[in-house]
Amino acid sequence: MIRKYALKRLLVAIPSLFIATVIVFSLSRLIPGDVVVLMMEENQYAQDLEEMRAKLGLDRPIHAQYVEWMTRAVRGDLGQSLYTGRPVLQELARRMPVSLELGAVAVVFAILIGVPIGIVSAVRQDSVRDYAARSAAILGLSMPGFWLGTLVVVLPAIYFGWSPSIEFTRFEDDPWRHLAQFLVPGCLLGIASAASIMRLTRTQLLEVLRMEYVRTAWSKGLAEHPIILKHCLKNSLIPVVTILGIQIAQILSGTVIFESIFGLPGMGRFLFDAITERDYPVIQGINLVVVTTIVTVNLLVDVVYAYLDPRIRY
């Protein structure tokens, strides 16, 4: 039954992915500035603008360019960077692991912090710990990521003469230093997500704790630990899974800022450079990968729904 449900959700995801590709392709062309003019100013790639546009394939109608791009993308070819001349897929293969590592650290931090604190806050409602957790969540939601990241880099350097390393270290060179360089940006990136997960976990768990079957479990003399973790937590996790799927999309978008601040050569930083240079194939390729990842995550969230709540299968 879960397979049938997952197949239906996959069929729904295909049109969404198609619409997303049209938006991604169109928006990249709406960025102010002409890539041909910029390239001609930096270097003499061709004799005139029209010759340059013909070389890059930008002289054809936009719908023809889209059809060619999609046809090649389906075959696994995202084109070549207008500046480096290297295949976009090859460039992404070098940078994607960095972004995935950063995103994974942020997601793990958000879950490990948000869910337990949300449980404690709900179980100890209106206590000092509850008020402290809710205040911390509001603070975490209020602080912009770029501001917080800048403070973490600048303030320790001013007052303590120390700042997080902004030089990228590969895993094969120094495994521990490689993993350590993701801890600070990953935790900062996951703060807002942890705050959202904490607040939603608390709200949903409070609703479940007021249900009749939970009161019956209390009246039978069951201990608090199994009641919370076995009877209440699973039923309160569905909205949390929803918000986690949304937070993953926000974390992927947040990598642009944190990779630039902490000097991580991931897809986010690559996208920032590509937008500056109007490198259309790179912009389209990165956004296509991000959109596909988000659609896939949403599909997995729907499948998890079917596991957490069997009624959804019908």
C-alpha positions in Angstrom: 0.0 0.0 0.0 2.9 2.4 0.8 4.4 1.7 -2.6 1.1 2.6 -4.4 0.9 5.8 -2.3 4.5 6.7 -3.1 3.9 6.1 -6.8 1.0 8.4 -6.8 3.0 11.1 -5.1 5.8 10.6 -7.6 3.4 11.2 -10.5 2.3 14.4 -8.8 5.9 15.5 -8.4 6.8 15.2 -12.1 4.6 18.2 -13.2 6.0 20.2 -10.3 9.5 19.5 -11.4 8.6 20.5 -15.0 7.2 23.9 -13.9 10.2 24.4 -11.7 12.6 23.9 -14.7 10.6 26.5 -16.7 10.9 29.0 -13.8 14.6 28.3 -13.3 15.4 28.7 -17.0 13.4 31.9 -17.3 14.5 33.7 -14.1 18.2 33.2 -14.9 17.5 35.3 -18.1 15.9 38.1 -16.1 19.1 38.9 -14.1 20.1 42.5 -14.9 23.1 42.7 -17.2 24.2 41.0 -20.4 26.6 38.1 -20.1 27.9 38.7 -23.6 28.7 42.4 -22.9 30.5 41.4 -19.7 32.6 38.7 -21.4 33.5 41.1 -24.2 34.6 43.7 -21.7 36.8 41.3 -19.8 38.3 39.6 -22.8 38.1 39.6 -26.5 36.3 36.3 -27.1 34.9 37.3 -30.5 34.9 40.2 -33.0 31.5 41.5 -32.1 28.5 40.9 -29.8 26.4 39.0 -32.4 29.3 36.6 -33.2 29.7 36.0 -29.4 25.9 35.3 -28.9 26.0 32.9 -31.8 29.0 31.1 -30.2 27.2 30.8 -26.9 23.9 29.8 -28.5 22.1 32.8 -27.1 21.0 34.2 -30.4 18.1 31.7 -30.7 14.6 32.1 -29.3 14.3 31.4 -25.6 11.9 28.5 -26.1 14.4 26.8 -28.4 17.2 27.3 -25.9 14.9 25.7 -23.2 14.1 22.7 -25.2 17.7 22.0 -26.0 18.7 22.5 -22.4 16.0 20.1 -21.1 16.9 17.5 -23.8 20.5 17.6 -22.7 19.6 17.7 -19.0 17.6 14.5 -19.3 20.7 12.8 -20.8 22.8 14.1 -17.8 24.4 17.0 -19.7 23.9 20.4 -18.0 26.1 22.2 -20.5 29.4 24.0 -20.0 30.3 27.1 -17.9 30.5 30.2 -20.0 33.6 31.3 -18.2 35.6 28.2 -17.2 34.6 26.1 -20.2 34.3 23.0 -18.1 31.1 20.9 -17.9 28.6 22.1 -15.3 28.1 18.6 -14.0 31.8 18.2 -13.4 31.9 21.5 -11.5 28.9 20.4 -9.4 30.4 17.0 -8.6 33.4 18.8 -7.0 31.2 21.2 -5.0 28.1 19.2 -4.1 29.7 17.1 -1.3 30.7 20.3 0.5 27.1 21.7 0.4 25.7 18.3 1.4 28.1 18.0 4.3 27.2 21.5 5.5 23.5 20.8 5.1 23.7 17.5 6.9 25.4 19.1 9.9 22.7 21.8 10.0 19.8 19.2 9.8 21.4 17.0 12.4 21.9 20.0 14.7 18.3 21.2 14.2 16.8 17.7 15.0 19.1 16.9 17.9 18.4 20.4 19.5 14.8 21.1 18.4 13.0 17.8 19.2 14.4 17.1 22.7 14.0 20.7 23.8 10.5 20.7 22.4 9.6 17.6 24.3 11.0 19.0 27.6 9.2 22.2 27.0 5.9 20.5 26.5 6.2 18.0 29.4 7.3 20.8 31.7 4.8 23.4 30.4 4.9 26.9 32.0 8.1 26.0 34.0 11.3 27.9 34.0 12.7 25.5 31.4 9.7 26.0 29.2 10.0 29.8 29.3 13.7 29.6 28.7 13.2 27.2 25.7 10.5 29.4 24.2 12.6 32.6 24.6 15.6 30.9 23.0 13.4 29.7 20.1 12.1 33.3 19.5 15.7 34.6 19.6 16.8 31.9 17.1 14.1 32.8 14.7 14.8 36.5 15.0 18.5 36.5 14.2 19.4 36.7 10.5 21.9 34.1 9.4 24.2 36.4 7.6 24.4 38.7 10.7 25.0 35.9 13.1 27.7 34.3 10.8 29.5 37.7 10.5 29.4 38.2 14.2 30.9 34.7 14.9 33.8 35.5 12.5 34.5 39.1 13.5 33.8 39.4 17.2 36.1 36.6 18.5 38.9 37.9 16.2 38.5 41.4 17.8 38.2 40.4 21.5 40.1 37.1 21.7 42.3 37.0 18.6 40.6 33.9 17.3 38.2 33.2 14.5 36.9 30.1 12.7 39.1 28.9 9.9 38.0 30.2 6.5 40.5 28.1 4.5 39.0 24.9 3.2 40.7 21.7 4.2 40.1 18.5 2.2 39.2 15.3 4.0 42.2 13.4 2.6 44.6 16.1 3.9 43.2 16.3 7.5 40.0 14.4 8.3 39.5 15.9 11.7 40.1 19.5 10.6 37.9 18.9 7.5 34.9 17.8 9.7 35.6 20.5 12.3 35.4 23.3 9.7 31.7 22.4 9.2 30.7 22.5 12.8 30.4 26.3 13.3 28.7 27.2 10.0 26.5 24.0 10.3 25.3 24.9 13.8 24.7 28.5 12.8 22.8 27.4 9.7 20.6 25.0 11.8 19.7 27.5 14.5 16.5 28.9 12.8 15.4 25.4 11.8 16.0 24.1 15.4 13.9 26.9 16.7 11.0 26.1 14.3 11.2 22.4 15.1 11.2 23.1 18.8 8.2 25.3 18.8 6.2 22.9 16.6 7.2 19.8 18.6 6.1 21.5 21.8 2.7 22.6 20.3 1.9 19.2 18.8 3.0 17.3 21.9 0.8 19.4 24.1 -2.2 18.6 21.9 -1.5 14.9 22.1 -0.9 15.0 25.9 -4.5 16.3 26.3 -6.1 13.3 24.4 -8.1 10.7 26.1 -5.9 7.7 25.4 -3.0 9.5 27.1 -5.1 10.3 30.1 -6.0 6.6 30.2 -2.3 5.6 30.1 -1.6 8.0 33.0 -4.5 6.6 35.0 -3.2 3.0 34.5 0.0 4.1 36.2 2.4 3.9 33.3 5.7 5.7 33.7 6.2 9.1 32.1 9.0 8.0 29.8 7.1 5.3 27.8 4.0 7.5 27.7 5.9 10.4 26.1 8.2 8.4 23.8 6.0 5.5 22.8 2.4 6.8 22.9 2.7 10.5 22.3 5.8 11.4 20.3 5.0 9.4 17.1 1.5 10.9 16.8 2.9 14.4 17.2 5.7 14.0 14.7 3.7 14.4 11.4 3.6 18.2 11.4 7.3 18.2 12.6 8.2 16.1 9.5 6.4 18.6 7.4 8.3 21.6 8.8 11.5 19.6 8.5 11.0 19.1 4.8 10.5 22.9 4.5 13.5 23.6 6.6 15.7 21.4 4.4 14.8 23.7 1.5 15.7 26.8 3.6 19.0 25.2 4.7 19.9 24.6 1.1 19.3 28.2 0.3 21.2 29.3 3.4 24.3 27.6 2.2 24.9 30.5 -0.2 25.5 32.9 2.7 27.5 30.6 5.0 29.7 29.1 2.3 30.6 32.7 1.3 31.3 33.8 4.9 33.3 30.7 5.9 35.1 30.2 2.6 33.6 26.8 1.8 33.8 25.9 -1.9 30.3 24.5 -2.2 27.4 24.9 -4.6 26.1 28.0 -2.8 29.3 29.9 -3.2 29.5 28.7 -6.8 26.0 30.0 -7.4 26.8 33.4 -6.0 29.8 33.7 -8.3 27.8 32.5 -11.3 25.1 35.1 -10.7 27.8 37.8 -10.5 29.2 36.6 -13.8 25.7 35.9 -15.4 26.9 32.3 -16.1 23.5 31.0 -17.3 24.4 27.2 -17.6 25.8 27.2 -14.0 22.9 29.1 -12.6 20.4 26.8 -14.3 22.3 23.6 -13.4 22.6 24.5 -9.7 19.0 25.5 -9.4 17.9 22.4 -11.2 19.8 20.2 -8.7 18.4 22.2 -5.8 14.8 22.0 -7.1 15.2 18.2 -7.8 16.5 17.7 -4.2 13.6 19.6 -2.7 11.0 17.7 -4.7 12.7 14.4 -3.7 12.7 15.5 0.0 9.0 16.3 -0.2 8.3 12.9 -1.8 10.2 11.2 1.1 8.2 13.3 3.6 5.0 12.0 2.0 6.3 8.4 2.3 7.2 9.0 6.0 3.6 10.3 6.5 2.3 7.0 5.4 4.5 5.3 7.9 3.6 7.5 10.8 -0.1 7.6 10.1 -1.5 4.5 8.4 -4.7 6.3 7.6 -3.0 8.4 4.9 -2.5 5.3 2.8 -6.2 5.2 2.0 
